[in-house]
Amino acid sequence: MLQDPKTIRYYQRLSDTLSELWRRGYRSQELQLFRDGFITALRYGQELDSGQIYRLEQEITRFQSSPENFESPDFMPMLEEER
């Protein structure tokens, strides 16, 4: 579980971007490349210490392995007479 506010912000940014890329049609391999590049940039930028990066990497891997994060919503638009 992430507790550092800066790490949480990076997690939110990365998870939101991965979800958006999925909706745009990118698939698992491409998302992994993006994730790895993002994490590498954090390492080189020294934004977080190595322990925070390790925890972030664990959490985002857990996020990516959960299928419900990358499913299309199953909803039907309401018809005029149903309203």
CYANA upper distance limits for C-alpha pairs under 8 A (distance plus 0.5 A):
  1 MET  CA     55 ARG  CA      8.15
  1 MET  CA     59 GLU  CA      7.88
  2 LEU  CA      7 THR  CA      7.37
  2 LEU  CA      8 ILE  CA      6.68
  2 LEU  CA     55 ARG  CA      7.43
  2 LEU  CA     56 LEU  CA      7.69
  2 LEU  CA     59 GLU  CA      8.37
  3 GLN  CA      7 THR  CA      7.95
  3 GLN  CA      8 ILE  CA      7.40
  4 ASP  CA      8 ILE  CA      6.68
  4 ASP  CA     52 GLN  CA      8.48
  5 PRO  CA      9 ARG  CA      6.72
  6 LYS  CA     10 TYR  CA      6.94
  6 LYS  CA     48 LEU  CA      8.46
  7 THR  CA     11 TYR  CA      6.66
  7 THR  CA     48 LEU  CA      7.81
  7 THR  CA     52 GLN  CA      7.12
  7 THR  CA     53 ILE  CA      8.24
  7 THR  CA     56 LEU  CA      7.23
  8 ILE  CA     12 GLN  CA      6.62
  9 ARG  CA     13 ARG  CA      6.61
 10 TYR  CA     14 LEU  CA      6.51
 11 TYR  CA     15 SER  CA      6.45
 11 TYR  CA     56 LEU  CA      6.93
 11 TYR  CA     59 GLU  CA      8.36
 11 TYR  CA     60 ILE  CA      7.37
 12 GLN  CA     16 ASP  CA      6.43
 13 ARG  CA     17 THR  CA      6.62
 14 LEU  CA     18 LEU  CA      6.59
 14 LEU  CA     35 ARG  CA      7.90
 14 LEU  CA     38 PHE  CA      8.27
 14 LEU  CA     60 ILE  CA      8.31
 15 SER  CA     19 SER  CA      6.69
 15 SER  CA     60 ILE  CA      7.39
 15 SER  CA     63 PHE  CA      7.87
 16 ASP  CA     20 GLU  CA      6.68
 17 THR  CA     21 LEU  CA      6.56
 18 LEU  CA     22 TRP  CA      6.68
 18 LEU  CA     31 LEU  CA      6.80
 18 LEU  CA     35 ARG  CA      8.33
 19 SER  CA     23 ARG  CA      6.84
 19 SER  CA     69 ASN  CA      7.69
 19 SER  CA     70 PHE  CA      7.02
 20 GLU  CA     24 ARG  CA      6.81
 21 LEU  CA     25 GLY  CA      7.01
 21 LEU  CA     26 TYR  CA      6.04
 21 LEU  CA     31 LEU  CA      7.92
 22 TRP  CA     26 TYR  CA      5.48
 22 TRP  CA     27 ARG  CA      6.68
 22 TRP  CA     31 LEU  CA      8.17
 22 TRP  CA     70 PHE  CA      7.26
 23 ARG  CA     72 SER  CA      8.43
 26 TYR  CA     30 GLU  CA      6.64
 26 TYR  CA     31 LEU  CA      7.33
 27 ARG  CA     31 LEU  CA      6.64
 28 SER  CA     32 GLN  CA      6.64
 29 GLN  CA     33 LEU  CA      6.80
 30 GLU  CA     34 PHE  CA      6.76
 31 LEU  CA     35 ARG  CA      6.56
 32 GLN  CA     36 ASP  CA      6.51
 33 LEU  CA     37 GLY  CA      6.62
 34 PHE  CA     38 PHE  CA      6.62
 35 ARG  CA     39 ILE  CA      6.69
 36 ASP  CA     40 THR  CA      6.54
 37 GLY  CA     41 ALA  CA      6.59
 38 PHE  CA     42 LEU  CA      6.88
 39 ILE  CA     43 ARG  CA      6.84
 39 ILE  CA     53 ILE  CA      7.76
 39 ILE  CA     57 GLU  CA      7.77
 40 THR  CA     44 TYR  CA      6.75
 41 ALA  CA     45 GLY  CA      6.30
 42 LEU  CA     46 GLN  CA      6.44
 42 LEU  CA     47 GLU  CA      6.16
 42 LEU  CA     48 LEU  CA      7.24
 42 LEU  CA     53 ILE  CA      8.11
 43 ARG  CA     47 GLU  CA      7.52
 43 ARG  CA     48 LEU  CA      7.67
 43 ARG  CA     49 ASP  CA      8.42
 43 ARG  CA     50 SER  CA      7.95
 43 ARG  CA     53 ILE  CA      7.91
 48 LEU  CA     52 GLN  CA      6.45
 48 LEU  CA     53 ILE  CA      6.70
 49 ASP  CA     53 ILE  CA      6.84
 50 SER  CA     54 TYR  CA      6.59
 51 GLY  CA     55 ARG  CA      6.81
 52 GLN  CA     56 LEU  CA      6.57
 53 ILE  CA     57 GLU  CA      6.51
 54 TYR  CA     58 GLN  CA      6.78
 55 ARG  CA     59 GLU  CA      6.71
 56 LEU  CA     60 ILE  CA      6.59
 57 GLU  CA     61 THR  CA      6.55
 58 GLN  CA     62 ARG  CA      6.76
 59 GLU  CA     63 PHE  CA      6.67
 60 ILE  CA     64 GLN  CA      6.62
 61 THR  CA     65 SER  CA      6.67
 62 ARG  CA     66 SER  CA      6.93
 63 PHE  CA     69 ASN  CA      7.58
 64 GLN  CA     69 ASN  CA      7.75
 66 SER  CA     70 PHE  CA      8.25
 67 PRO  CA     71 GLU  CA      7.11
 78 MET  CA     82 GLU  CA      6.78
 78 MET  CA     83 ARG  CA      7.49
 79 LEU  CA     83 ARG  CA      7.43
